[in-house]
Structures are given as C-alpha cells and as structure tokens.
Amino acid sequence: MQITLNGELQAVPEGLSVAGLLRELDIAARKVAVERNLEIVPKSAYETTPVEDGDRFEIVHFIGGGGRGRRESD
C-alpha cells in the first residue's frame, strides 16, 4: 500500500496502525508528533489508528537541547 510520508511516496505493509508504522520506520514514538491527513494523532491513539492506502503523514521529531542562558536584558 502507498502512503505519503513527509511529502514522499512510500510503500508500507497493509494492516499497520500508526504505532506499527513508527516501529516499521524505526522511530521512537515518544520523540515524535504524528499528523495523519491534516489531523494530529494523539499518542494515546497510536495503537488503534489505522494506516490506510493513500494516507498522508507528517512525522515531526522533537529535538532536545538548549539551555537556560542569560538574556541580554539580564
């Protein structure tokens, strides 16, 4: 089956949930936000939300870092 993932066509196995898709892509679910067909998928629904032929996904990775630096006004 074909989906669009971050703007690129990709073939994936049938019968996946969003959680299964993330496992298939080797992506840690706790470090991403998933949008399916322009709607955010809550993490609590990853296991029960199906991946269907033609779906459009945007997966955004959270990146940690930064620090508590001083502002110029401090």
C-alpha positions, -999 to 999 in steps of 0.1 A, spaced: 0 0 0 12 36 -7 12 65 18 28 99 16 53 104 44 67 139 49 59 147 12 74 115 -3 55 84 -15 64 53 4 52 17 2 43 2 36 28 -32 46 -10 -34 50 -26 -37 84 -4 -12 102 -15 11 130 3 44 135 23 27 162 32 -1 138 42 24 112 66 40 136 80 6 145 84 -2 108 103 31 103 123 25 135 111 58 150 106 61 188 70 71 194 78 92 224 100 116 204 76 125 176 43 141 168 22 125 140 -2 142 117 -25 120 96 -45 136 68 -41 170 84 -51 159 119 -28 153 149 -30 118 161 -29 117 200 -2 94 213 -30 75 232 -45 66 198 -13 54 180 -21 17 186 -57 20 174 -54 44 145 -51 25 112 -28 34 83 -48 33 51 -38 34 15 -34 70 3 -30 84 38 -7 115 41 15 116 72 38 142 86 61 130 113 79 156 133 109 147 155 113 165 188 149 177 194 161 184 229 187 208 238 192 244 245 198 257 279 189 284 303 211 311 291 212 347 301 192 372 281 207 405 271 183 423 295 195 402 325 
